Amino acid sequence: MNHKPYLILSAIIFGLVGVMHLMRAINGWAFQIGPWSAPVAISWLAGVVAILLCIWGFRLATR
């Protein structure tokens, strides 16, 4: 079974999510769910984790 297309698609999605989180953190955009306002630190952490998952996905796809 060829997992390469799945890995590439997953890496692209994680990359986009990571970039959006980092854009939110850099620009200080507000994010609110009901009465709870998400701190910017969550976006920094989520952005870094998503970018690392993106890199991991591309590395696995190129093996």
mmJSON file of the N, C-alpha and C atoms, coordinates in Angstrom:
{"data_MODEL":{"atom_site":{
"group_PDB":["ATOM","ATOM","ATOM","ATOM","ATOM","ATOM","ATOM","ATOM","ATOM","ATOM","ATOM","ATOM","ATOM","ATOM","ATOM","ATOM","ATOM","ATOM","ATOM","ATOM","ATOM","ATOM","ATOM","ATOM","ATOM","ATOM","ATOM","ATOM","ATOM","ATOM","ATOM","ATOM","ATOM","ATOM","ATOM","ATOM","ATOM","ATOM","ATOM","ATOM","ATOM","ATOM","ATOM","ATOM","ATOM","ATOM","ATOM","ATOM","ATOM","ATOM","ATOM","ATOM","ATOM","ATOM","ATOM","ATOM","ATOM","ATOM","ATOM","ATOM","ATOM","ATOM","ATOM","ATOM","ATOM","ATOM","ATOM","ATOM","ATOM","ATOM","ATOM","ATOM","ATOM","ATOM","ATOM","ATOM","ATOM","ATOM","ATOM","ATOM","ATOM","ATOM","ATOM","ATOM","ATOM","ATOM","ATOM","ATOM","ATOM","ATOM","ATOM","ATOM","ATOM","ATOM","ATOM","ATOM","ATOM","ATOM","ATOM","ATOM","ATOM","ATOM","ATOM","ATOM","ATOM","ATOM","ATOM","ATOM","ATOM","ATOM","ATOM","ATOM","ATOM","ATOM","ATOM","ATOM","ATOM","ATOM","ATOM","ATOM","ATOM","ATOM","ATOM","ATOM","ATOM","ATOM","ATOM","ATOM","ATOM","ATOM","ATOM","ATOM","ATOM","ATOM","ATOM","ATOM","ATOM","ATOM","ATOM","ATOM","ATOM","ATOM","ATOM","ATOM","ATOM","ATOM","ATOM","ATOM","ATOM","ATOM","ATOM","ATOM","ATOM","ATOM","ATOM","ATOM","ATOM","ATOM","ATOM","ATOM","ATOM","ATOM","ATOM","ATOM","ATOM","ATOM","ATOM","ATOM","ATOM","ATOM","ATOM","ATOM","ATOM","ATOM","ATOM","ATOM","ATOM","ATOM","ATOM","ATOM","ATOM","ATOM","ATOM","ATOM","ATOM","ATOM","ATOM","ATOM","ATOM"],
"id":[1,2,3,4,5,6,7,8,9,10,11,12,13,14,15,16,17,18,19,20,21,22,23,24,25,26,27,28,29,30,31,32,33,34,35,36,37,38,39,40,41,42,43,44,45,46,47,48,49,50,51,52,53,54,55,56,57,58,59,60,61,62,63,64,65,66,67,68,69,70,71,72,73,74,75,76,77,78,79,80,81,82,83,84,85,86,87,88,89,90,91,92,93,94,95,96,97,98,99,100,101,102,103,104,105,106,107,108,109,110,111,112,113,114,115,116,117,118,119,120,121,122,123,124,125,126,127,128,129,130,131,132,133,134,135,136,137,138,139,140,141,142,143,144,145,146,147,148,149,150,151,152,153,154,155,156,157,158,159,160,161,162,163,164,165,166,167,168,169,170,171,172,173,174,175,176,177,178,179,180,181,182,183,184,185,186,187,188,189],
"type_symbol":["N","C","C","N","C","C","N","C","C","N","C","C","N","C","C","N","C","C","N","C","C","N","C","C","N","C","C","N","C","C","N","C","C","N","C","C","N","C","C","N","C","C","N","C","C","N","C","C","N","C","C","N","C","C","N","C","C","N","C","C","N","C","C","N","C","C","N","C","C","N","C","C","N","C","C","N","C","C","N","C","C","N","C","C","N","C","C","N","C","C","N","C","C","N","C","C","N","C","C","N","C","C","N","C","C","N","C","C","N","C","C","N","C","C","N","C","C","N","C","C","N","C","C","N","C","C","N","C","C","N","C","C","N","C","C","N","C","C","N","C","C","N","C","C","N","C","C","N","C","C","N","C","C","N","C","C","N","C","C","N","C","C","N","C","C","N","C","C","N","C","C","N","C","C","N","C","C","N","C","C","N","C","C","N","C","C","N","C","C"],
"label_atom_id":["N","CA","C","N","CA","C","N","CA","C","N","CA","C","N","CA","C","N","CA","C","N","CA","C","N","CA","C","N","CA","C","N","CA","C","N","CA","C","N","CA","C","N","CA","C","N","CA","C","N","CA","C","N","CA","C","N","CA","C","N","CA","C","N","CA","C","N","CA","C","N","CA","C","N","CA","C","N","CA","C","N","CA","C","N","CA","C","N","CA","C","N","CA","C","N","CA","C","N","CA","C","N","CA","C","N","CA","C","N","CA","C","N","CA","C","N","CA","C","N","CA","C","N","CA","C","N","CA","C","N","CA","C","N","CA","C","N","CA","C","N","CA","C","N","CA","C","N","CA","C","N","CA","C","N","CA","C","N","CA","C","N","CA","C","N","CA","C","N","CA","C","N","CA","C","N","CA","C","N","CA","C","N","CA","C","N","CA","C","N","CA","C","N","CA","C","N","CA","C","N","CA","C","N","CA","C","N","CA","C","N","CA","C","N","CA","C","N","CA","C"],
"label_alt_id":[null,null,null,null,null,null,null,null,null,null,null,null,null,null,null,null,null,null,null,null,null,null,null,null,null,null,null,null,null,null,null,null,null,null,null,null,null,null,null,null,null,null,null,null,null,null,null,null,null,null,null,null,null,null,null,null,null,null,null,null,null,null,null,null,null,null,null,null,null,null,null,null,null,null,null,null,null,null,null,null,null,null,null,null,null,null,null,null,null,null,null,null,null,null,null,null,null,null,null,null,null,null,null,null,null,null,null,null,null,null,null,null,null,null,null,null,null,null,null,null,null,null,null,null,null,null,null,null,null,null,null,null,null,null,null,null,null,null,null,null,null,null,null,null,null,null,null,null,null,null,null,null,null,null,null,null,null,null,null,null,null,null,null,null,null,null,null,null,null,null,null,null,null,null,null,null,null,null,null,null,null,null,null,null,null,null,null,null,null],
"label_comp_id":["MET","MET","MET","ASN","ASN","ASN","HIS","HIS","HIS","LYS","LYS","LYS","PRO","PRO","PRO","TYR","TYR","TYR","LEU","LEU","LEU","ILE","ILE","ILE","LEU","LEU","LEU","SER","SER","SER","ALA","ALA","ALA","ILE","ILE","ILE","ILE","ILE","ILE","PHE","PHE","PHE","GLY","GLY","GLY","LEU","LEU","LEU","VAL","VAL","VAL","GLY","GLY","GLY","VAL","VAL","VAL","MET","MET","MET","HIS","HIS","HIS","LEU","LEU","LEU","MET","MET","MET","ARG","ARG","ARG","ALA","ALA","ALA","ILE","ILE","ILE","ASN","ASN","ASN","GLY","GLY","GLY","TRP","TRP","TRP","ALA","ALA","ALA","PHE","PHE","PHE","GLN","GLN","GLN","ILE","ILE","ILE","GLY","GLY","GLY","PRO","PRO","PRO","TRP","TRP","TRP","SER","SER","SER","ALA","ALA","ALA","PRO","PRO","PRO","VAL","VAL","VAL","ALA","ALA","ALA","ILE","ILE","ILE","SER","SER","SER","TRP","TRP","TRP","LEU","LEU","LEU","ALA","ALA","ALA","GLY","GLY","GLY","VAL","VAL","VAL","VAL","VAL","VAL","ALA","ALA","ALA","ILE","ILE","ILE","LEU","LEU","LEU","LEU","LEU","LEU","CYS","CYS","CYS","ILE","ILE","ILE","TRP","TRP","TRP","GLY","GLY","GLY","PHE","PHE","PHE","ARG","ARG","ARG","LEU","LEU","LEU","ALA","ALA","ALA","THR","THR","THR","ARG","ARG","ARG"],
"label_asym_id":["A","A","A","A","A","A","A","A","A","A","A","A","A","A","A","A","A","A","A","A","A","A","A","A","A","A","A","A","A","A","A","A","A","A","A","A","A","A","A","A","A","A","A","A","A","A","A","A","A","A","A","A","A","A","A","A","A","A","A","A","A","A","A","A","A","A","A","A","A","A","A","A","A","A","A","A","A","A","A","A","A","A","A","A","A","A","A","A","A","A","A","A","A","A","A","A","A","A","A","A","A","A","A","A","A","A","A","A","A","A","A","A","A","A","A","A","A","A","A","A","A","A","A","A","A","A","A","A","A","A","A","A","A","A","A","A","A","A","A","A","A","A","A","A","A","A","A","A","A","A","A","A","A","A","A","A","A","A","A","A","A","A","A","A","A","A","A","A","A","A","A","A","A","A","A","A","A","A","A","A","A","A","A","A","A","A","A","A","A"],
"label_entity_id":["1","1","1","1","1","1","1","1","1","1","1","1","1","1","1","1","1","1","1","1","1","1","1","1","1","1","1","1","1","1","1","1","1","1","1","1","1","1","1","1","1","1","1","1","1","1","1","1","1","1","1","1","1","1","1","1","1","1","1","1","1","1","1","1","1","1","1","1","1","1","1","1","1","1","1","1","1","1","1","1","1","1","1","1","1","1","1","1","1","1","1","1","1","1","1","1","1","1","1","1","1","1","1","1","1","1","1","1","1","1","1","1","1","1","1","1","1","1","1","1","1","1","1","1","1","1","1","1","1","1","1","1","1","1","1","1","1","1","1","1","1","1","1","1","1","1","1","1","1","1","1","1","1","1","1","1","1","1","1","1","1","1","1","1","1","1","1","1","1","1","1","1","1","1","1","1","1","1","1","1","1","1","1","1","1","1","1","1","1"],
"label_seq_id":[1,1,1,2,2,2,3,3,3,4,4,4,5,5,5,6,6,6,7,7,7,8,8,8,9,9,9,10,10,10,11,11,11,12,12,12,13,13,13,14,14,14,15,15,15,16,16,16,17,17,17,18,18,18,19,19,19,20,20,20,21,21,21,22,22,22,23,23,23,24,24,24,25,25,25,26,26,26,27,27,27,28,28,28,29,29,29,30,30,30,31,31,31,32,32,32,33,33,33,34,34,34,35,35,35,36,36,36,37,37,37,38,38,38,39,39,39,40,40,40,41,41,41,42,42,42,43,43,43,44,44,44,45,45,45,46,46,46,47,47,47,48,48,48,49,49,49,50,50,50,51,51,51,52,52,52,53,53,53,54,54,54,55,55,55,56,56,56,57,57,57,58,58,58,59,59,59,60,60,60,61,61,61,62,62,62,63,63,63],
"pdbx_PDB_ins_code":[null,null,null,null,null,null,null,null,null,null,null,null,null,null,null,null,null,null,null,null,null,null,null,null,null,null,null,null,null,null,null,null,null,null,null,null,null,null,null,null,null,null,null,null,null,null,null,null,null,null,null,null,null,null,null,null,null,null,null,null,null,null,null,null,null,null,null,null,null,null,null,null,null,null,null,null,null,null,null,null,null,null,null,null,null,null,null,null,null,null,null,null,null,null,null,null,null,null,null,null,null,null,null,null,null,null,null,null,null,null,null,null,null,null,null,null,null,null,null,null,null,null,null,null,null,null,null,null,null,null,null,null,null,null,null,null,null,null,null,null,null,null,null,null,null,null,null,null,null,null,null,null,null,null,null,null,null,null,null,null,null,null,null,null,null,null,null,null,null,null,null,null,null,null,null,null,null,null,null,null,null,null,null,null,null,null,null,null,null],
"Cartn_x":[0.843,0.0,0.898,0.539,1.317,0.739,1.507,1.067,1.542,2.286,2.888,1.856,0.77,-0.211,-0.847,-1.122,-1.692,-0.715,0.542,1.545,1.739,1.744,1.912,0.705,-0.502,-1.703,-1.749,-1.421,-1.403,-0.367,0.8,1.85,1.408,0.744,0.261,-0.779,-1.703,-2.738,-2.116,-1.192,-0.53,0.263,0.877,1.613,0.704,-0.448,-1.399,-1.928,-2.263,-2.751,-1.663,-0.444,0.665,0.903,0.866,1.063,-0.055,-1.286,-2.402,-2.264,-1.862,-1.66,-0.548,0.542,1.641,1.263,0.454,-0.032,-0.895,-1.749,-2.583,-1.71,-0.7,0.163,0.967,1.493,2.305,1.451,0.265,-0.6,-1.468,-1.525,-2.307,-3.804,-4.252,-5.682,-6.402,-7.567,-8.362,-9.088,-9.232,-9.994,-10.823,-12.14,-13.025,-14.014,-14.184,-15.181,-16.141,-17.327,-18.285,-17.684,-17.712,-17.146,-15.627,-15.036,-13.611,-12.789,-11.807,-10.91,-9.583,-9.184,-7.961,-6.729,-5.8,-4.573,-3.698,-2.893,-2.02,-0.965,-0.587,0.419,-0.025,-1.327,-1.838,-1.53,-1.66,-1.359,0.127,0.991,2.427,2.73,2.194,2.442,1.849,0.602,-0.06,0.635,1.103,1.8,3.091,3.866,5.135,4.888,3.911,3.608,3.133,2.268,1.755,2.871,3.777,4.898,5.812,6.044,6.866,6.195,4.875,4.154,4.22,4.19,4.331,5.697,6.74,8.094,8.223,7.687,7.738,7.015,5.851,5.09,5.855,6.471,7.251,8.489,9.11,10.286,9.886,8.748,8.288,7.901,7.327,6.905,8.07,9.225,10.361,11.245,10.927,11.72,11.443],
"Cartn_y":[-1.171,0.0,1.247,2.232,3.451,4.537,4.945,5.954,7.359,7.481,8.766,9.881,9.667,10.751,11.202,10.247,10.593,11.44,11.049,11.781,13.196,13.339,14.66,15.543,15.005,15.78,16.18,15.257,15.565,16.637,16.541,17.536,18.913,18.979,20.265,20.865,20.037,20.532,21.011,20.229,20.665,21.949,22.078,23.294,24.515,24.372,25.483,25.865,24.857,25.123,25.809,25.325,25.929,27.378,27.661,29.034,29.94,29.46,30.272,30.556,29.557,29.779,30.796,30.672,31.616,33.015,33.124,34.437,35.073,34.262,34.779,35.263,34.484,34.852,36.116,36.226,37.388,38.654,38.542,39.715,40.005,39.081,39.292,39.247,38.492,38.391,37.71,38.203,37.621,36.376,35.421,34.206,33.886,33.795,33.599,32.493,31.601,30.535,30.761,31.259,31.608,32.677,32.45,33.452,33.33,32.268,32.016,32.598,33.402,33.984,33.216,32.65,31.843,32.732,32.431,33.226,33.024,34.016,33.955,32.858,32.543,31.503,30.151,29.907,28.646,28.575,29.694,29.696,29.514,30.073,29.841,28.353,27.719,26.293,25.454,25.723,24.953,25.162,26.368,26.64,25.862,25.847,25.11,23.615,23.091,21.654,21.288,22.098,21.814,21.875,22.83,22.917,21.703,21.265,20.056,18.821,18.706,17.59,17.677,18.879,19.081,18.589,18.992,18.564,17.055,16.484,15.03,14.311,14.814,14.202,14.231,15.364,15.442,14.533,14.445,13.567,12.1,11.713,10.326,10.067,11.066,10.89,10.76,11.331,11.278,10.068,9.243,8.012,6.978],
"Cartn_z":[0.0,0.0,0.0,-0.808,-0.939,-0.03,0.977,1.936,1.574,0.506,0.151,-0.07,-0.832,-1.017,0.303,1.188,2.486,3.296,3.32,4.081,3.542,2.233,1.627,1.934,1.801,2.092,3.567,4.45,5.884,6.194,5.591,5.823,5.341,4.196,3.683,4.626,5.099,6.014,7.316,7.888,9.113,8.886,7.722,7.409,7.355,6.709,6.635,8.007,8.811,10.166,10.994,10.861,11.596,11.207,9.923,9.448,9.958,9.944,10.434,11.931,12.712,14.143,14.376,13.647,13.824,13.363,12.308,11.87,12.951,13.59,14.671,15.824,16.164,17.287,16.982,15.784,15.415,15.353,14.769,14.599,15.823,16.773,17.985,17.766,16.767,16.492,17.648,17.982,19.065,18.569,19.486,19.186,20.41,20.225,21.353,21.046,22.032,21.946,23.095,22.779,23.824,24.72,26.024,26.937,27.109,26.59,26.787,25.642,25.994,25.007,25.049,23.923,23.862,23.932,24.853,24.925,23.681,23.371,22.202,22.373,23.611,23.864,23.315,23.307,22.75,21.259,20.56,19.129,18.87,19.721,19.549,19.662,20.701,20.913,19.783,19.443,18.378,17.032,16.762,15.512,15.398,16.47,16.449,16.308,17.04,16.954,15.544,14.966,13.62,12.578,12.694,11.757,11.908,13.139,13.342,12.742,12.877,12.254,10.726,10.183,8.741,8.272,8.968,8.597,8.694,9.759,9.949,8.814,8.416,7.33,6.007,5.689,4.451,4.494,5.665,5.778,5.581,6.146,5.952,4.496,3.835,2.449,1.496,1.853,0.945,1.177,2.121,2.362,1.308],
"occupancy":[1.0,1.0,1.0,1.0,1.0,1.0,1.0,1.0,1.0,1.0,1.0,1.0,1.0,1.0,1.0,1.0,1.0,1.0,1.0,1.0,1.0,1.0,1.0,1.0,1.0,1.0,1.0,1.0,1.0,1.0,1.0,1.0,1.0,1.0,1.0,1.0,1.0,1.0,1.0,1.0,1.0,1.0,1.0,1.0,1.0,1.0,1.0,1.0,1.0,1.0,1.0,1.0,1.0,1.0,1.0,1.0,1.0,1.0,1.0,1.0,1.0,1.0,1.0,1.0,1.0,1.0,1.0,1.0,1.0,1.0,1.0,1.0,1.0,1.0,1.0,1.0,1.0,1.0,1.0,1.0,1.0,1.0,1.0,1.0,1.0,1.0,1.0,1.0,1.0,1.0,1.0,1.0,1.0,1.0,1.0,1.0,1.0,1.0,1.0,1.0,1.0,1.0,1.0,1.0,1.0,1.0,1.0,1.0,1.0,1.0,1.0,1.0,1.0,1.0,1.0,1.0,1.0,1.0,1.0,1.0,1.0,1.0,1.0,1.0,1.0,1.0,1.0,1.0,1.0,1.0,1.0,1.0,1.0,1.0,1.0,1.0,1.0,1.0,1.0,1.0,1.0,1.0,1.0,1.0,1.0,1.0,1.0,1.0,1.0,1.0,1.0,1.0,1.0,1.0,1.0,1.0,1.0,1.0,1.0,1.0,1.0,1.0,1.0,1.0,1.0,1.0,1.0,1.0,1.0,1.0,1.0,1.0,1.0,1.0,1.0,1.0,1.0,1.0,1.0,1.0,1.0,1.0,1.0,1.0,1.0,1.0,1.0,1.0,1.0],
"B_iso_or_equiv":[0.0,0.0,0.0,0.0,0.0,0.0,0.0,0.0,0.0,0.0,0.0,0.0,0.0,0.0,0.0,0.0,0.0,0.0,0.0,0.0,0.0,0.0,0.0,0.0,0.0,0.0,0.0,0.0,0.0,0.0,0.0,0.0,0.0,0.0,0.0,0.0,0.0,0.0,0.0,0.0,0.0,0.0,0.0,0.0,0.0,0.0,0.0,0.0,0.0,0.0,0.0,0.0,0.0,0.0,0.0,0.0,0.0,0.0,0.0,0.0,0.0,0.0,0.0,0.0,0.0,0.0,0.0,0.0,0.0,0.0,0.0,0.0,0.0,0.0,0.0,0.0,0.0,0.0,0.0,0.0,0.0,0.0,0.0,0.0,0.0,0.0,0.0,0.0,0.0,0.0,0.0,0.0,0.0,0.0,0.0,0.0,0.0,0.0,0.0,0.0,0.0,0.0,0.0,0.0,0.0,0.0,0.0,0.0,0.0,0.0,0.0,0.0,0.0,0.0,0.0,0.0,0.0,0.0,0.0,0.0,0.0,0.0,0.0,0.0,0.0,0.0,0.0,0.0,0.0,0.0,0.0,0.0,0.0,0.0,0.0,0.0,0.0,0.0,0.0,0.0,0.0,0.0,0.0,0.0,0.0,0.0,0.0,0.0,0.0,0.0,0.0,0.0,0.0,0.0,0.0,0.0,0.0,0.0,0.0,0.0,0.0,0.0,0.0,0.0,0.0,0.0,0.0,0.0,0.0,0.0,0.0,0.0,0.0,0.0,0.0,0.0,0.0,0.0,0.0,0.0,0.0,0.0,0.0,0.0,0.0,0.0,0.0,0.0,0.0],
"pdbx_formal_charge":[null,null,null,null,null,null,null,null,null,null,null,null,null,null,null,null,null,null,null,null,null,null,null,null,null,null,null,null,null,null,null,null,null,null,null,null,null,null,null,null,null,null,null,null,null,null,null,null,null,null,null,null,null,null,null,null,null,null,null,null,null,null,null,null,null,null,null,null,null,null,null,null,null,null,null,null,null,null,null,null,null,null,null,null,null,null,null,null,null,null,null,null,null,null,null,null,null,null,null,null,null,null,null,null,null,null,null,null,null,null,null,null,null,null,null,null,null,null,null,null,null,null,null,null,null,null,null,null,null,null,null,null,null,null,null,null,null,null,null,null,null,null,null,null,null,null,null,null,null,null,null,null,null,null,null,null,null,null,null,null,null,null,null,null,null,null,null,null,null,null,null,null,null,null,null,null,null,null,null,null,null,null,null,null,null,null,null,null,null],
"auth_seq_id":[1,1,1,2,2,2,3,3,3,4,4,4,5,5,5,6,6,6,7,7,7,8,8,8,9,9,9,10,10,10,11,11,11,12,12,12,13,13,13,14,14,14,15,15,15,16,16,16,17,17,17,18,18,18,19,19,19,20,20,20,21,21,21,22,22,22,23,23,23,24,24,24,25,25,25,26,26,26,27,27,27,28,28,28,29,29,29,30,30,30,31,31,31,32,32,32,33,33,33,34,34,34,35,35,35,36,36,36,37,37,37,38,38,38,39,39,39,40,40,40,41,41,41,42,42,42,43,43,43,44,44,44,45,45,45,46,46,46,47,47,47,48,48,48,49,49,49,50,50,50,51,51,51,52,52,52,53,53,53,54,54,54,55,55,55,56,56,56,57,57,57,58,58,58,59,59,59,60,60,60,61,61,61,62,62,62,63,63,63],
"auth_comp_id":["MET","MET","MET","ASN","ASN","ASN","HIS","HIS","HIS","LYS","LYS","LYS","PRO","PRO","PRO","TYR","TYR","TYR","LEU","LEU","LEU","ILE","ILE","ILE","LEU","LEU","LEU","SER","SER","SER","ALA","ALA","ALA","ILE","ILE","ILE","ILE","ILE","ILE","PHE","PHE","PHE","GLY","GLY","GLY","LEU","LEU","LEU","VAL","VAL","VAL","GLY","GLY","GLY","VAL","VAL","VAL","MET","MET","MET","HIS","HIS","HIS","LEU","LEU","LEU","MET","MET","MET","ARG","ARG","ARG","ALA","ALA","ALA","ILE","ILE","ILE","ASN","ASN","ASN","GLY","GLY","GLY","TRP","TRP","TRP","ALA","ALA","ALA","PHE","PHE","PHE","GLN","GLN","GLN","ILE","ILE","ILE","GLY","GLY","GLY","PRO","PRO","PRO","TRP","TRP","TRP","SER","SER","SER","ALA","ALA","ALA","PRO","PRO","PRO","VAL","VAL","VAL","ALA","ALA","ALA","ILE","ILE","ILE","SER","SER","SER","TRP","TRP","TRP","LEU","LEU","LEU","ALA","ALA","ALA","GLY","GLY","GLY","VAL","VAL","VAL","VAL","VAL","VAL","ALA","ALA","ALA","ILE","ILE","ILE","LEU","LEU","LEU","LEU","LEU","LEU","CYS","CYS","CYS","ILE","ILE","ILE","TRP","TRP","TRP","GLY","GLY","GLY","PHE","PHE","PHE","ARG","ARG","ARG","LEU","LEU","LEU","ALA","ALA","ALA","THR","THR","THR","ARG","ARG","ARG"],
"auth_asym_id":["A","A","A","A","A","A","A","A","A","A","A","A","A","A","A","A","A","A","A","A","A","A","A","A","A","A","A","A","A","A","A","A","A","A","A","A","A","A","A","A","A","A","A","A","A","A","A","A","A","A","A","A","A","A","A","A","A","A","A","A","A","A","A","A","A","A","A","A","A","A","A","A","A","A","A","A","A","A","A","A","A","A","A","A","A","A","A","A","A","A","A","A","A","A","A","A","A","A","A","A","A","A","A","A","A","A","A","A","A","A","A","A","A","A","A","A","A","A","A","A","A","A","A","A","A","A","A","A","A","A","A","A","A","A","A","A","A","A","A","A","A","A","A","A","A","A","A","A","A","A","A","A","A","A","A","A","A","A","A","A","A","A","A","A","A","A","A","A","A","A","A","A","A","A","A","A","A","A","A","A","A","A","A","A","A","A","A","A","A"],
"auth_atom_id":["N","CA","C","N","CA","C","N","CA","C","N","CA","C","N","CA","C","N","CA","C","N","CA","C","N","CA","C","N","CA","C","N","CA","C","N","CA","C","N","CA","C","N","CA","C","N","CA","C","N","CA","C","N","CA","C","N","CA","C","N","CA","C","N","CA","C","N","CA","C","N","CA","C","N","CA","C","N","CA","C","N","CA","C","N","CA","C","N","CA","C","N","CA","C","N","CA","C","N","CA","C","N","CA","C","N","CA","C","N","CA","C","N","CA","C","N","CA","C","N","CA","C","N","CA","C","N","CA","C","N","CA","C","N","CA","C","N","CA","C","N","CA","C","N","CA","C","N","CA","C","N","CA","C","N","CA","C","N","CA","C","N","CA","C","N","CA","C","N","CA","C","N","CA","C","N","CA","C","N","CA","C","N","CA","C","N","CA","C","N","CA","C","N","CA","C","N","CA","C","N","CA","C","N","CA","C","N","CA","C","N","CA","C","N","CA","C","N","CA","C"],
"pdbx_PDB_model_num":[1,1,1,1,1,1,1,1,1,1,1,1,1,1,1,1,1,1,1,1,1,1,1,1,1,1,1,1,1,1,1,1,1,1,1,1,1,1,1,1,1,1,1,1,1,1,1,1,1,1,1,1,1,1,1,1,1,1,1,1,1,1,1,1,1,1,1,1,1,1,1,1,1,1,1,1,1,1,1,1,1,1,1,1,1,1,1,1,1,1,1,1,1,1,1,1,1,1,1,1,1,1,1,1,1,1,1,1,1,1,1,1,1,1,1,1,1,1,1,1,1,1,1,1,1,1,1,1,1,1,1,1,1,1,1,1,1,1,1,1,1,1,1,1,1,1,1,1,1,1,1,1,1,1,1,1,1,1,1,1,1,1,1,1,1,1,1,1,1,1,1,1,1,1,1,1,1,1,1,1,1,1,1,1,1,1,1,1,1]
}}}
